[in-house]
Amino acid sequence: MSVRVRRVYEPPEPDDGVRVLVDRLWPRGLAKDAAHVDEWPKGLTPSTELRRWYHADEGDFEEFRERYEAELAGPEAAELLERVRELAGKGTVTLLTASKQPERSHAEVLARLLSE
């Protein structure tokens, strides 16, 4: 199972496999055809409240991770997470995010969960 995290603004690479956008909002300034997104499971993204809380610098990454994992336990998110896990079981999955720090984003949390 291979799960990678990349910025959606980076050009697609041949070894990306299935490209999954894991942001709730479409990335600014990026044409849909240029993104080469295969899946966009919006229900897998952090809630608006959690996203705003984290980006307002009210909490640290570990607390964000815990809150986000709790959200992922909900029925819709759990189903979508299982769908992406199945894709990863068949080949490479690249999680795409517009985050400037993907290593401290929800995409990294997802990648860790999918790799377990």
Sequence and secondary structure as in RCSB ss.txt:
>XXXX:A:sequence
MSVRVRRVYEPPEPDDGVRVLVDRLWPRGLAKDAAHVDEWPKGLTPSTELRRWYHADEGDFEEFRERYEAELAGP
EAAELLERVRELAGKGTVTLLTASKQPERSHAEVLARLLSE
>XXXX:A:secstr
  EEEEETTS   GGG EEEE  SS  TT  HHHHT SB  GGGS  HHHHHHHHTT S HHHHHHHHHHHHTSH
HHHHHHHHHHHHHHHS EEEEE  S GGGSHHHHHHHHHH 
